Structure formats: C-alpha cells, structure tokens
C-alpha cells in the first residue's frame, strides 16, 4: 500500500483494492527521452486505491495532486480501452462526481477490475 494512502485513512477505513500504472507507460517518447526515469517515478509515487468508504488517488512526486471522493458522491466510474488496452489489460479510468466533476487517469493497470470493485463497494 502507498504511503500517502496509509497516512490518510480515516477511522474504520480499509483498502479494498490498490492498483498502479500499466507497464505500457514505458513505451513512449517521454520514457525514451528520460531514459525510463520519468515513468519509474510515476509508477512508484502515484497511488490509486478504493477503500470501503471512498476512492483515493494521489499523483505527482514534487507537485502533488490528490483526488479523494466518498462513494456516495461518485456518479460513475467509466473505463476507456482501445484495442491495445484490451489485449494488454490497461485503460483510462474516468471518474464522474456529483456536480459534474470529471477526473481522468490514463494507462491504469486492470481498469475493469477497478470499476468492478467500485461498483461492489458502492452498493
């Protein structure tokens, strides 16, 4: 479990599912230019989790961006997968919150499992 998530769990909250970026993040120009360093930093510092109470996502090493939303405030978790995403098991997660807020997280490992766990936890 990630350090950010561990430090920000509230009383009686437990992590139900945690995921990370798919290895496909190493297959792009950014990875080549930074000799693989940028995707390594992303993979080991960004955290994606579903707890029994909310969804918690933290991205960034120096400049941090966090997304934390209670299950009751999330309208839907959508998954976008192209043909390569379906073959290799990665995709984009789009979280739509009440009030129209939208957060997009690309190249996530096992996005269908993430969506399924969210649906299980929100029922």
C-alpha positions as CSV (number, residue, x, y, z in Angstrom):
1,X,0.0,0.0,0.0
2,X,1.2,3.5,-0.7
3,X,2.5,5.8,2.0
4,X,0.0,8.6,1.2
5,X,-3.0,6.3,1.3
6,X,-1.8,4.7,4.6
7,X,-1.3,8.1,6.2
8,X,-4.8,9.4,5.2
9,X,-7.1,6.5,6.1
10,X,-9.8,7.6,8.4
11,X,-11.3,5.6,11.3
12,X,-12.7,2.1,10.3
13,X,-11.5,2.6,6.7
14,X,-9.6,-0.2,4.9
15,X,-8.2,-0.5,1.4
16,X,-10.2,-2.9,-0.8
17,X,-8.2,-2.5,-4.0
18,X,-5.0,-0.8,-5.0
19,X,-3.6,-0.5,-8.5
20,X,-0.9,1.3,-10.4
21,X,0.1,2.2,-13.9
22,X,0.5,-0.5,-16.5
23,X,4.0,-1.3,-17.9
24,X,2.9,0.4,-21.2
25,X,3.9,3.7,-19.7
26,X,7.5,2.8,-20.5
27,X,6.6,2.6,-24.3
28,X,6.5,6.3,-25.3
29,X,8.8,9.2,-26.2
30,X,8.8,10.6,-22.7
31,X,10.3,7.4,-21.4
32,X,13.0,7.3,-24.1
33,X,14.0,11.0,-23.5
34,X,14.3,10.5,-19.7
35,X,15.9,7.1,-20.1
36,X,13.0,5.5,-18.4
37,X,13.3,7.6,-15.2
38,X,10.0,9.6,-15.6
39,X,7.8,6.5,-15.8
40,X,9.6,4.8,-13.0
41,X,9.0,7.8,-10.8
42,X,5.3,7.9,-11.8
43,X,4.8,4.2,-11.3
44,X,6.3,4.2,-7.8
45,X,4.9,7.5,-6.5
46,X,1.4,7.6,-7.9
47,X,-1.2,5.8,-5.9
48,X,-4.7,4.6,-6.9
49,X,-7.0,2.9,-4.3
50,X,-10.6,2.1,-3.5
51,X,-11.4,1.8,0.2
52,X,-14.6,0.8,1.9
53,X,-15.6,4.5,2.1
54,X,-14.0,6.4,-0.8
55,X,-11.7,6.5,-3.8
56,X,-8.3,7.9,-3.1
57,X,-5.8,8.8,-5.9
58,X,-2.5,10.7,-5.5
59,X,-0.3,11.7,-8.4
60,X,3.0,13.6,-8.5
61,X,6.2,13.5,-6.6
62,X,7.1,17.1,-6.0
63,X,3.9,18.7,-7.2
64,X,1.2,16.6,-5.7
65,X,-2.4,16.3,-6.9
66,X,-4.9,14.3,-4.9
67,X,-8.4,13.1,-5.6
68,X,-10.5,11.8,-2.7
69,X,-14.2,11.3,-3.0
70,X,-16.7,9.4,-1.0
71,X,-18.6,6.6,-2.8
72,X,-21.9,8.4,-2.4
73,X,-20.5,11.5,-4.3
74,X,-19.4,9.5,-7.3
75,X,-21.9,9.1,-10.1
76,X,-19.9,6.7,-12.3
77,X,-16.5,5.2,-13.0
78,X,-16.1,4.8,-16.7
79,X,-13.4,2.8,-18.5
80,X,-12.0,3.6,-21.9
81,X,-9.9,0.9,-23.6
82,X,-8.6,0.8,-27.2
83,X,-7.6,-2.5,-28.9
84,X,-4.1,-2.5,-27.3
85,X,-5.6,-1.7,-23.9
86,X,-7.9,-4.7,-24.2
87,X,-5.1,-7.0,-25.3
88,X,-2.6,-5.9,-22.7
89,X,-5.0,-5.1,-19.8
90,X,-4.8,-1.3,-19.4
91,X,-7.1,1.6,-19.9
92,X,-8.2,5.0,-18.9
93,X,-10.4,5.5,-15.8
94,X,-12.8,8.4,-15.9
95,X,-14.5,9.3,-12.6
96,X,-17.6,11.5,-12.8
97,X,-18.6,13.0,-9.5
98,X,-21.8,14.7,-8.5
99,X,-21.9,18.2,-9.7
100,X,-20.2,17.3,-12.9
101,X,-16.6,17.0,-11.8
102,X,-14.5,14.7,-14.0
103,X,-11.1,13.2,-13.3
104,X,-9.2,11.2,-15.9
105,X,-6.4,8.7,-15.2
106,X,-4.8,7.1,-18.2
107,X,-2.9,3.8,-18.6
108,X,-4.1,2.2,-15.4
109,X,-3.5,-1.5,-14.9
110,X,-6.7,-3.6,-14.8
111,X,-9.2,-0.8,-15.1
112,X,-12.2,-3.1,-15.4
113,X,-11.2,-4.7,-12.0
114,X,-11.1,-1.1,-10.6
115,X,-14.5,-0.3,-11.9
116,X,-16.0,-3.6,-10.7
117,X,-14.6,-3.1,-7.2
118,X,-16.0,0.4,-7.1
119,X,-19.4,-0.9,-8.1
120,X,-19.3,-3.6,-5.4
121,X,-18.3,-1.1,-2.7
122,X,-20.9,1.5,-3.7
123,X,-23.9,-1.0,-3.4
